[in-house]
Amino acid sequence: MKKEQQLDLYYQMVLIRRLEERGAELYQQGKIGGFMHLYIGQEAVSTGLIAAREARDRVITAYRDHGVALNCGVSANEVIAELLGKTTGMSKGKGGSMHMADTSKNLWGGHAIVGGHLPIAAGLAIGDQYAGNDNVTICMFGEGATNIGYFHEALNIAKTWNLRVLWVCENNQYGMGTTVERASAVTDIRQKAEGYGMKNGQVDGMDVMKVYDAAQDALEFVRKNSQPFLLEIDTYRFRGHSMGDPERYRKQEEVKKWQENDPIGIFNKQLLEKKVATKKVLDEIEARVEEEIAKAVEFAEASPEPAMEELYTDIYAD
């Protein structure tokens, strides 16, 4: 990967982190309503994954979707405006935190129903199959979704019909407040693909370059063989499941241990050690992100609220 590309990955990861931190502040100030799930700690997953895709490849994900939207090219202005429910958001303020979507960038939405978007991913892949192209649908979900019927139905049909889907399990170790060990009979999530004769793999989700390499290999396999693939990416969320999570189910020692394995810190160290960038260059990227987020918040807060008439628009497709 070229130097400029590596620095762009660092920029994207820092942008996600700062946007999420600012989003948490805005939520606590009462400026963001409803549920909100932060991506802090998981930045390397979507950044490495989406960097490996081709622009024609579709991305669909669950409700922890702010970072995914940024990686797909949605601006910080639109993401924060959507969080605040403003008309300048990507969905005119109607989608909010859990429904970030921009089909012009092949982002087919964040989805709030656990596992509910997996059959939709299969449907997107069927559409591409009918069209006769070799686009890949990248479907991201948490490990909790692998215990739900949608998961098994979607993987079964993807394998049976040879659909080009890269199934990506973001295993952040907890389904809400429940550990993988307590909720799943099979704790090595990738093994669940074996029941459908599906190729699978596993990668460290705290290292963005490892994610990028694994995603490239998986996407190549799916595209060339017209077969689905399940990639388990092991990661950890540093914050609670959602903003209302009291976090009584895990010890601070555990969180601190994972935080020492901060994906941004790991990549920062790699870039310095390989002399891809100097500390000054990385500091300048972080300063640029701080300014961008500050301007995005200013833009969003100054944007108008949707008019009451908007309750009756965008209900049916044109």
Short mmCIF file of the C-alpha atoms (twelve columns), coordinates in Angstrom:
data_MODEL
# 
_entry.id   MODEL 
# 
loop_
_atom_site.group_PDB 
_atom_site.id 
_atom_site.type_symbol 
_atom_site.label_atom_id 
_atom_site.label_alt_id 
_atom_site.label_comp_id 
_atom_site.label_asym_id 
_atom_site.label_seq_id 
_atom_site.Cartn_x 
_atom_site.Cartn_y 
_atom_site.Cartn_z 
_atom_site.pdbx_PDB_model_num 
ATOM 1   C CA . MET A 1   0.000   0.000   0.000   1 
ATOM 2   C CA . LYS A 2   1.296   3.451   -0.914  1 
ATOM 3   C CA . LYS A 3   2.227   5.974   1.751   1 
ATOM 4   C CA . GLU A 4   -0.707  8.242   0.881   1 
ATOM 5   C CA . GLN A 5   -3.162  5.362   1.253   1 
ATOM 6   C CA . GLN A 6   -1.782  4.404   4.667   1 
ATOM 7   C CA . LEU A 7   -2.010  7.987   5.883   1 
ATOM 8   C CA . ASP A 8   -5.584  8.144   4.600   1 
ATOM 9   C CA . LEU A 9   -6.451  5.033   6.641   1 
ATOM 10  C CA . TYR A 10  -5.000  6.727   9.719   1 
ATOM 11  C CA . TYR A 11  -7.044  9.838   8.963   1 
ATOM 12  C CA . GLN A 12  -10.244 7.785   8.622   1 
ATOM 13  C CA . MET A 13  -9.674  5.952   11.913  1 
ATOM 14  C CA . VAL A 14  -9.000  9.172   13.818  1 
ATOM 15  C CA . LEU A 15  -12.026 10.790  12.138  1 
ATOM 16  C CA . ILE A 16  -14.274 7.966   13.366  1 
ATOM 17  C CA . ARG A 17  -12.868 8.190   16.898  1 
ATOM 18  C CA . ARG A 18  -13.291 11.967  17.164  1 
ATOM 19  C CA . LEU A 19  -16.772 11.942  15.620  1 
ATOM 20  C CA . GLU A 20  -17.918 9.266   18.072  1 
ATOM 21  C CA . GLU A 21  -16.435 11.109  21.058  1 
ATOM 22  C CA . ARG A 22  -18.136 14.335  19.980  1 
ATOM 23  C CA . GLY A 23  -21.355 12.437  19.315  1 
ATOM 24  C CA . ALA A 24  -21.302 11.101  22.879  1 
ATOM 25  C CA . GLU A 25  -20.987 14.669  24.184  1 
ATOM 26  C CA . LEU A 26  -23.879 15.882  22.030  1 
ATOM 27  C CA . TYR A 27  -26.000 12.958  23.215  1 
ATOM 28  C CA . GLN A 28  -25.296 13.798  26.860  1 
ATOM 29  C CA . GLN A 29  -26.275 17.387  26.124  1 
ATOM 30  C CA . GLY A 30  -29.655 16.175  24.900  1 
ATOM 31  C CA . LYS A 31  -29.019 17.177  21.283  1 
ATOM 32  C CA . ILE A 32  -29.220 13.592  19.979  1 
ATOM 33  C CA . GLY A 33  -32.245 11.470  20.787  1 
ATOM 34  C CA . GLY A 34  -33.086 7.787   20.656  1 
ATOM 35  C CA . PHE A 35  -30.501 5.011   20.757  1 
ATOM 36  C CA . MET A 36  -26.883 5.529   19.763  1 
ATOM 37  C CA . HIS A 37  -24.148 2.887   19.530  1 
ATOM 38  C CA . LEU A 38  -20.522 4.014   19.370  1 
ATOM 39  C CA . TYR A 39  -17.770 2.431   17.270  1 
ATOM 40  C CA . ILE A 40  -14.894 3.432   19.562  1 
ATOM 41  C CA . GLY A 41  -12.359 0.588   19.635  1 
ATOM 42  C CA . GLN A 42  -13.592 -0.980  16.392  1 
ATOM 43  C CA . GLU A 43  -12.248 1.637   13.965  1 
ATOM 44  C CA . ALA A 44  -9.757  -0.726  12.311  1 
ATOM 45  C CA . VAL A 45  -12.519 -3.129  11.272  1 
ATOM 46  C CA . SER A 46  -14.585 -1.036  8.872   1 
ATOM 47  C CA . THR A 47  -11.592 1.097   7.830   1 
ATOM 48  C CA . GLY A 48  -9.510  -1.885  6.698   1 
ATOM 49  C CA . LEU A 49  -12.491 -3.745  5.283   1 
ATOM 50  C CA . ILE A 50  -13.952 -0.947  3.177   1 
ATOM 51  C CA . ALA A 51  -10.520 0.159   1.960   1 
ATOM 52  C CA . ALA A 52  -10.218 -3.267  0.333   1 
ATOM 53  C CA . ARG A 53  -13.506 -3.104  -1.588  1 
ATOM 54  C CA . GLU A 54  -14.102 -1.789  -5.079  1 
ATOM 55  C CA . ALA A 55  -16.489 1.165   -5.345  1 
ATOM 56  C CA . ARG A 56  -19.083 -1.053  -7.057  1 
ATOM 57  C CA . ASP A 57  -19.205 -3.432  -4.089  1 
ATOM 58  C CA . ARG A 58  -22.180 -2.921  -1.795  1 
ATOM 59  C CA . VAL A 59  -21.933 -2.430  1.970   1 
ATOM 60  C CA . ILE A 60  -24.738 -3.156  4.415   1 
ATOM 61  C CA . THR A 61  -24.380 -3.171  8.187   1 
ATOM 62  C CA . ALA A 62  -26.109 -3.184  11.571  1 
ATOM 63  C CA . TYR A 63  -26.815 -0.260  13.892  1 
ATOM 64  C CA . ARG A 64  -23.204 0.569   14.920  1 
ATOM 65  C CA . ASP A 65  -22.847 2.342   11.610  1 
ATOM 66  C CA . HIS A 66  -21.422 5.884   11.928  1 
ATOM 67  C CA . GLY A 67  -17.864 4.771   11.190  1 
ATOM 68  C CA . VAL A 68  -18.989 2.612   8.275   1 
ATOM 69  C CA . ALA A 69  -20.711 5.638   6.737   1 
ATOM 70  C CA . LEU A 70  -17.540 7.729   7.028   1 
ATOM 71  C CA . ASN A 71  -15.447 4.950   5.465   1 
ATOM 72  C CA . CYS A 72  -17.899 4.741   2.557   1 
ATOM 73  C CA . GLY A 73  -17.327 8.427   1.842   1 
ATOM 74  C CA . VAL A 74  -20.240 10.105  3.614   1 
ATOM 75  C CA . SER A 75  -19.059 13.438  5.004   1 
ATOM 76  C CA . ALA A 76  -18.764 14.200  8.725   1 
ATOM 77  C CA . ASN A 77  -21.206 17.072  8.101   1 
ATOM 78  C CA . GLU A 78  -23.915 14.680  6.905   1 
ATOM 79  C CA . VAL A 79  -23.280 12.104  9.632   1 
ATOM 80  C CA . ILE A 80  -23.481 14.587  12.511  1 
ATOM 81  C CA . ALA A 81  -26.455 16.382  10.934  1 
ATOM 82  C CA . GLU A 82  -28.243 13.029  10.688  1 
ATOM 83  C CA . LEU A 83  -27.441 12.284  14.331  1 
ATOM 84  C CA . LEU A 84  -28.981 15.622  15.281  1 
ATOM 85  C CA . GLY A 85  -32.063 14.959  13.135  1 
ATOM 86  C CA . LYS A 86  -31.419 17.853  10.747  1 
ATOM 87  C CA . THR A 87  -32.519 18.195  7.123   1 
ATOM 88  C CA . THR A 88  -28.898 18.338  5.959   1 
ATOM 89  C CA . GLY A 89  -28.304 14.788  7.182   1 
ATOM 90  C CA . MET A 90  -27.901 12.054  4.579   1 
ATOM 91  C CA . SER A 91  -31.484 10.895  5.245   1 
ATOM 92  C CA . LYS A 92  -32.923 14.364  5.900   1 
ATOM 93  C CA . GLY A 93  -32.741 13.702  9.646   1 
ATOM 94  C CA . LYS A 94  -35.252 10.851  9.416   1 
ATOM 95  C CA . GLY A 95  -32.867 7.922   9.815   1 
ATOM 96  C CA . GLY A 96  -30.851 8.972   12.818  1 
ATOM 97  C CA . SER A 97  -28.032 7.026   14.408  1 
ATOM 98  C CA . MET A 98  -29.049 3.499   13.443  1 
ATOM 99  C CA . HIS A 99  -30.050 4.048   9.809   1 
ATOM 100 C CA . MET A 100 -27.115 5.713   8.058   1 
ATOM 101 C CA . ALA A 101 -27.498 5.094   4.321   1 
ATOM 102 C CA . ASP A 102 -26.376 6.530   0.995   1 
ATOM 103 C CA . THR A 103 -26.976 4.251   -1.972  1 
ATOM 104 C CA . SER A 104 -25.019 6.613   -4.250  1 
ATOM 105 C CA . LYS A 105 -21.957 5.470   -2.299  1 
ATOM 106 C CA . ASN A 106 -23.170 1.861   -2.231  1 
ATOM 107 C CA . LEU A 107 -23.933 2.091   1.479   1 
ATOM 108 C CA . TRP A 108 -27.200 0.192   1.804   1 
ATOM 109 C CA . GLY A 109 -27.911 1.163   5.339   1 
ATOM 110 C CA . GLY A 110 -27.440 0.572   8.975   1 
ATOM 111 C CA . HIS A 111 -30.242 -1.660  10.289  1 
ATOM 112 C CA . ALA A 112 -31.659 -1.670  13.801  1 
ATOM 113 C CA . ILE A 113 -33.142 -5.186  13.907  1 
ATOM 114 C CA . VAL A 114 -30.433 -7.640  14.976  1 
ATOM 115 C CA . GLY A 115 -29.657 -9.891  12.011  1 
ATOM 116 C CA . GLY A 116 -32.577 -8.496  10.016  1 
ATOM 117 C CA . HIS A 117 -30.362 -7.121  7.278   1 
ATOM 118 C CA . LEU A 118 -28.662 -10.413 6.421   1 
ATOM 119 C CA . PRO A 119 -31.478 -11.613 4.118   1 
ATOM 120 C CA . ILE A 120 -31.422 -8.135  2.524   1 
ATOM 121 C CA . ALA A 121 -27.726 -8.654  1.770   1 
ATOM 122 C CA . ALA A 122 -28.585 -11.943 0.100   1 
ATOM 123 C CA . GLY A 123 -31.224 -10.090 -1.934  1 
ATOM 124 C CA . LEU A 124 -28.703 -7.489  -3.070  1 
ATOM 125 C CA . ALA A 125 -26.398 -10.292 -4.195  1 
ATOM 126 C CA . ILE A 126 -29.250 -11.993 -6.060  1 
ATOM 127 C CA . GLY A 127 -29.850 -8.712  -7.887  1 
ATOM 128 C CA . ASP A 128 -26.220 -8.564  -8.974  1 
ATOM 129 C CA . GLN A 129 -26.365 -12.211 -10.018 1 
ATOM 130 C CA . TYR A 130 -29.386 -11.473 -12.245 1 
ATOM 131 C CA . ALA A 131 -27.560 -8.456  -13.681 1 
ATOM 132 C CA . GLY A 132 -24.659 -10.714 -14.615 1 
ATOM 133 C CA . ASN A 133 -21.928 -8.721  -12.884 1 
ATOM 134 C CA . ASP A 134 -19.336 -9.784  -10.319 1 
ATOM 135 C CA . ASN A 135 -20.036 -7.140  -7.673  1 
ATOM 136 C CA . VAL A 136 -19.655 -8.307  -4.072  1 
ATOM 137 C CA . THR A 137 -22.058 -7.506  -1.230  1 
ATOM 138 C CA . ILE A 138 -20.235 -6.915  2.061   1 
ATOM 139 C CA . CYS A 139 -22.546 -7.640  4.988   1 
ATOM 140 C CA . MET A 140 -21.352 -6.642  8.475   1 
ATOM 141 C CA . PHE A 141 -22.967 -7.849  11.703  1 
ATOM 142 C CA . GLY A 142 -22.150 -8.560  15.325  1 
ATOM 143 C CA . GLU A 143 -21.543 -12.000 16.789  1 
ATOM 144 C CA . GLY A 144 -24.930 -11.838 18.531  1 
ATOM 145 C CA . ALA A 145 -26.635 -12.000 15.138  1 
ATOM 146 C CA . THR A 146 -25.116 -15.437 14.481  1 
ATOM 147 C CA . ASN A 147 -27.511 -17.000 16.985  1 
ATOM 148 C CA . ILE A 148 -30.563 -15.739 15.108  1 
ATOM 149 C CA . GLY A 149 -32.562 -17.472 12.381  1 
ATOM 150 C CA . TYR A 150 -31.880 -14.736 9.818   1 
ATOM 151 C CA . PHE A 151 -28.164 -15.616 9.952   1 
ATOM 152 C CA . HIS A 152 -28.676 -19.280 9.157   1 
ATOM 153 C CA . GLU A 153 -31.290 -18.652 6.473   1 
ATOM 154 C CA . ALA A 154 -29.103 -16.062 4.757   1 
ATOM 155 C CA . LEU A 155 -25.927 -18.169 4.841   1 
ATOM 156 C CA . ASN A 156 -27.817 -21.207 3.594   1 
ATOM 157 C CA . ILE A 157 -29.319 -19.446 0.595   1 
ATOM 158 C CA . ALA A 158 -26.022 -17.690 -0.190  1 
ATOM 159 C CA . LYS A 159 -24.227 -21.013 -0.407  1 
ATOM 160 C CA . THR A 160 -27.080 -22.834 -2.163  1 
ATOM 161 C CA . TRP A 161 -27.405 -20.156 -4.854  1 
ATOM 162 C CA . ASN A 162 -23.675 -19.283 -5.107  1 
ATOM 163 C CA . LEU A 163 -24.169 -15.654 -4.116  1 
ATOM 164 C CA . ARG A 164 -21.253 -13.227 -3.989  1 
ATOM 165 C CA . VAL A 165 -21.545 -12.174 -0.351  1 
ATOM 166 C CA . LEU A 166 -18.692 -11.479 2.040   1 
ATOM 167 C CA . TRP A 167 -20.242 -12.114 5.435   1 
ATOM 168 C CA . VAL A 168 -18.281 -10.151 8.056   1 
ATOM 169 C CA . CYS A 169 -18.803 -10.902 11.737  1 
ATOM 170 C CA . GLU A 170 -17.513 -8.067  13.932  1 
ATOM 171 C CA . ASN A 171 -16.939 -10.109 17.077  1 
ATOM 172 C CA . ASN A 172 -16.612 -7.463  19.797  1 
ATOM 173 C CA . GLN A 173 -17.018 -10.143 22.487  1 
ATOM 174 C CA . TYR A 174 -20.413 -8.995  23.801  1 
ATOM 175 C CA . GLY A 175 -23.978 -9.170  22.508  1 
ATOM 176 C CA . MET A 176 -25.342 -6.232  24.501  1 
ATOM 177 C CA . GLY A 177 -24.245 -7.320  28.016  1 
ATOM 178 C CA . THR A 178 -23.777 -11.029 27.338  1 
ATOM 179 C CA . THR A 179 -20.433 -12.649 26.536  1 
ATOM 180 C CA . VAL A 180 -20.021 -14.918 23.527  1 
ATOM 181 C CA . GLU A 181 -19.357 -17.863 25.832  1 
ATOM 182 C CA . ARG A 182 -22.722 -17.479 27.574  1 
ATOM 183 C CA . ALA A 183 -24.760 -17.003 24.400  1 
ATOM 184 C CA . SER A 184 -23.238 -19.220 21.734  1 
ATOM 185 C CA . ALA A 185 -22.598 -22.963 21.786  1 
ATOM 186 C CA . VAL A 186 -19.838 -22.319 19.236  1 
ATOM 187 C CA . THR A 187 -17.533 -19.531 20.391  1 
ATOM 188 C CA . ASP A 188 -15.241 -19.671 17.355  1 
ATOM 189 C CA . ILE A 189 -17.795 -17.850 15.197  1 
ATOM 190 C CA . ARG A 190 -16.184 -18.602 11.838  1 
ATOM 191 C CA . GLN A 191 -16.857 -22.319 12.427  1 
ATOM 192 C CA . LYS A 192 -20.576 -21.675 11.994  1 
ATOM 193 C CA . ALA A 193 -19.896 -21.356 8.264   1 
ATOM 194 C CA . GLU A 194 -18.732 -24.977 8.176   1 
ATOM 195 C CA . GLY A 195 -22.334 -26.130 8.612   1 
ATOM 196 C CA . TYR A 196 -23.026 -24.710 5.152   1 
ATOM 197 C CA . GLY A 197 -19.804 -25.901 3.524   1 
ATOM 198 C CA . MET A 198 -18.698 -22.274 3.343   1 
ATOM 199 C CA . LYS A 199 -15.096 -21.055 3.273   1 
ATOM 200 C CA . ASN A 200 -14.200 -18.915 6.266   1 
ATOM 201 C CA . GLY A 201 -11.396 -17.092 8.037   1 
ATOM 202 C CA . GLN A 202 -10.497 -15.120 11.122  1 
ATOM 203 C CA . VAL A 203 -8.361  -12.007 11.680  1 
ATOM 204 C CA . ASP A 204 -7.219  -9.630  14.432  1 
ATOM 205 C CA . GLY A 205 -9.561  -6.636  14.196  1 
ATOM 206 C CA . MET A 206 -7.321  -4.311  16.205  1 
ATOM 207 C CA . ASP A 207 -4.740  -4.119  13.387  1 
ATOM 208 C CA . VAL A 208 -6.056  -2.240  10.352  1 
ATOM 209 C CA . MET A 209 -3.452  -3.648  7.953   1 
ATOM 210 C CA . LYS A 210 -4.249  -7.229  8.951   1 
ATOM 211 C CA . VAL A 211 -7.937  -6.508  8.360   1 
ATOM 212 C CA . TYR A 212 -7.147  -4.937  4.983   1 
ATOM 213 C CA . ASP A 213 -5.080  -7.927  3.844   1 
ATOM 214 C CA . ALA A 214 -7.655  -10.482 5.046   1 
ATOM 215 C CA . ALA A 215 -10.482 -8.519  3.400   1 
ATOM 216 C CA . GLN A 216 -8.602  -8.336  0.096   1 
ATOM 217 C CA . ASP A 217 -8.094  -12.100 0.075   1 
ATOM 218 C CA . ALA A 218 -11.712 -12.782 1.023   1 
ATOM 219 C CA . LEU A 219 -13.105 -10.403 -1.597  1 
ATOM 220 C CA . GLU A 220 -10.903 -11.950 -4.274  1 
ATOM 221 C CA . PHE A 221 -12.160 -15.410 -3.340  1 
ATOM 222 C CA . VAL A 222 -15.818 -14.343 -3.460  1 
ATOM 223 C CA . ARG A 223 -15.456 -12.498 -6.767  1 
ATOM 224 C CA . LYS A 224 -13.464 -15.166 -8.592  1 
ATOM 225 C CA . ASN A 225 -15.324 -18.223 -7.322  1 
ATOM 226 C CA . SER A 226 -18.871 -16.836 -7.147  1 
ATOM 227 C CA . GLN A 227 -19.070 -18.206 -3.624  1 
ATOM 228 C CA . PRO A 228 -19.857 -16.617 -0.241  1 
ATOM 229 C CA . PHE A 229 -17.204 -16.350 2.480   1 
ATOM 230 C CA . LEU A 230 -17.481 -15.723 6.240   1 
ATOM 231 C CA . LEU A 231 -14.759 -13.550 7.767   1 
ATOM 232 C CA . GLU A 232 -14.705 -13.263 11.562  1 
ATOM 233 C CA . ILE A 233 -12.946 -10.108 12.765  1 
ATOM 234 C CA . ASP A 234 -12.086 -10.119 16.470  1 
ATOM 235 C CA . THR A 235 -12.399 -6.687  18.041  1 
ATOM 236 C CA . TYR A 236 -13.644 -4.904  21.171  1 
ATOM 237 C CA . ARG A 237 -15.837 -1.913  21.876  1 
ATOM 238 C CA . PHE A 238 -14.306 0.402   24.450  1 
ATOM 239 C CA . ARG A 239 -17.647 2.001   25.375  1 
ATOM 240 C CA . GLY A 240 -20.967 0.464   26.378  1 
ATOM 241 C CA . HIS A 241 -23.337 -1.322  24.027  1 
ATOM 242 C CA . SER A 242 -25.303 1.908   23.693  1 
ATOM 243 C CA . MET A 243 -25.339 5.286   25.412  1 
ATOM 244 C CA . GLY A 244 -27.705 3.948   28.089  1 
ATOM 245 C CA . ASP A 245 -25.464 1.022   29.033  1 
ATOM 246 C CA . PRO A 246 -24.361 1.102   32.725  1 
ATOM 247 C CA . GLU A 247 -21.635 -1.485  31.899  1 
ATOM 248 C CA . ARG A 248 -22.062 -3.631  34.999  1 
ATOM 249 C CA . TYR A 249 -21.295 -6.860  33.152  1 
ATOM 250 C CA . ARG A 250 -17.557 -6.408  32.577  1 
ATOM 251 C CA . LYS A 251 -14.672 -5.388  34.791  1 
ATOM 252 C CA . GLN A 252 -12.659 -2.229  34.236  1 
ATOM 253 C CA . GLU A 253 -9.479  -4.328  34.219  1 
ATOM 254 C CA . GLU A 254 -10.745 -6.135  31.117  1 
ATOM 255 C CA . VAL A 255 -11.593 -2.885  29.327  1 
ATOM 256 C CA . LYS A 256 -8.241  -1.372  30.240  1 
ATOM 257 C CA . LYS A 257 -6.381  -4.423  28.911  1 
ATOM 258 C CA . TRP A 258 -8.109  -4.103  25.533  1 
ATOM 259 C CA . GLN A 259 -7.569  -0.329  25.469  1 
ATOM 260 C CA . GLU A 260 -3.844  -0.978  25.667  1 
ATOM 261 C CA . ASN A 261 -4.360  -2.648  22.293  1 
ATOM 262 C CA . ASP A 262 -5.926  0.519   20.821  1 
ATOM 263 C CA . PRO A 263 -6.200  0.119   17.017  1 
ATOM 264 C CA . ILE A 264 -5.278  3.762   16.408  1 
ATOM 265 C CA . GLY A 265 -2.285  3.489   18.724  1 
ATOM 266 C CA . ILE A 266 -1.153  0.278   17.008  1 
ATOM 267 C CA . PHE A 267 -1.303  1.863   13.552  1 
ATOM 268 C CA . ASN A 268 0.361   5.068   14.803  1 
ATOM 269 C CA . LYS A 269 3.280   2.984   16.081  1 
ATOM 270 C CA . GLN A 270 3.511   0.992   12.831  1 
ATOM 271 C CA . LEU A 271 3.607   4.141   10.697  1 
ATOM 272 C CA . LEU A 272 6.383   5.613   12.836  1 
ATOM 273 C CA . GLU A 273 8.443   2.417   13.005  1 
ATOM 274 C CA . LYS A 274 8.230   1.841   9.241   1 
ATOM 275 C CA . LYS A 275 9.059   5.522   8.666   1 
ATOM 276 C CA . VAL A 276 5.906   5.981   6.624   1 
ATOM 277 C CA . ALA A 277 5.251   9.158   8.608   1 
ATOM 278 C CA . THR A 278 6.818   11.324  11.283  1 
ATOM 279 C CA . LYS A 279 5.140   12.256  14.549  1 
ATOM 280 C CA . LYS A 280 4.652   15.753  13.135  1 
ATOM 281 C CA . VAL A 281 2.744   14.412  10.119  1 
ATOM 282 C CA . LEU A 282 0.461   12.262  12.294  1 
ATOM 283 C CA . ASP A 283 -0.114  15.175  14.684  1 
ATOM 284 C CA . GLU A 284 -1.093  17.328  11.700  1 
ATOM 285 C CA . ILE A 285 -3.620  14.698  10.582  1 
ATOM 286 C CA . GLU A 286 -5.139  14.624  14.075  1 
ATOM 287 C CA . ALA A 287 -5.314  18.446  14.155  1 
ATOM 288 C CA . ARG A 288 -7.027  18.447  10.740  1 
ATOM 289 C CA . VAL A 289 -9.590  15.955  12.038  1 
ATOM 290 C CA . GLU A 290 -10.275 18.065  15.139  1 
ATOM 291 C CA . GLU A 291 -10.976 21.074  12.919  1 
ATOM 292 C CA . GLU A 292 -13.157 19.045  10.557  1 
ATOM 293 C CA . ILE A 293 -15.290 17.670  13.396  1 
ATOM 294 C CA . ALA A 294 -15.642 21.100  15.003  1 
ATOM 295 C CA . LYS A 295 -16.871 22.538  11.693  1 
ATOM 296 C CA . ALA A 296 -19.217 19.574  11.171  1 
ATOM 297 C CA . VAL A 297 -20.835 20.130  14.575  1 
ATOM 298 C CA . GLU A 298 -21.183 23.831  13.804  1 
ATOM 299 C CA . PHE A 299 -22.753 22.978  10.428  1 
ATOM 300 C CA . ALA A 300 -25.183 20.481  11.948  1 
ATOM 301 C CA . GLU A 301 -26.297 22.719  14.807  1 
ATOM 302 C CA . ALA A 302 -26.939 25.587  12.383  1 
ATOM 303 C CA . SER A 303 -28.947 23.353  10.021  1 
ATOM 304 C CA . PRO A 304 -32.775 23.473  10.061  1 
ATOM 305 C CA . GLU A 305 -35.078 20.928  11.662  1 
ATOM 306 C CA . PRO A 306 -37.363 19.009  9.280   1 
ATOM 307 C CA . ALA A 307 -40.753 20.650  8.688   1 
ATOM 308 C CA . MET A 308 -43.834 18.898  10.059  1 
ATOM 309 C CA . GLU A 309 -44.897 18.111  6.483   1 
ATOM 310 C CA . GLU A 310 -41.858 15.841  6.184   1 
ATOM 311 C CA . LEU A 311 -43.727 13.258  8.299   1 
ATOM 312 C CA . TYR A 312 -45.714 12.433  5.172   1 
ATOM 313 C CA . THR A 313 -42.910 12.311  2.594   1 
ATOM 314 C CA . ASP A 314 -40.485 9.501   1.693   1 
ATOM 315 C CA . ILE A 315 -42.987 6.882   2.863   1 
ATOM 316 C CA . TYR A 316 -43.223 5.048   -0.460  1 
ATOM 317 C CA . ALA A 317 -40.567 4.583   -3.127  1 
ATOM 318 C CA . ASP A 318 -41.042 6.713   -6.232  1 
# 
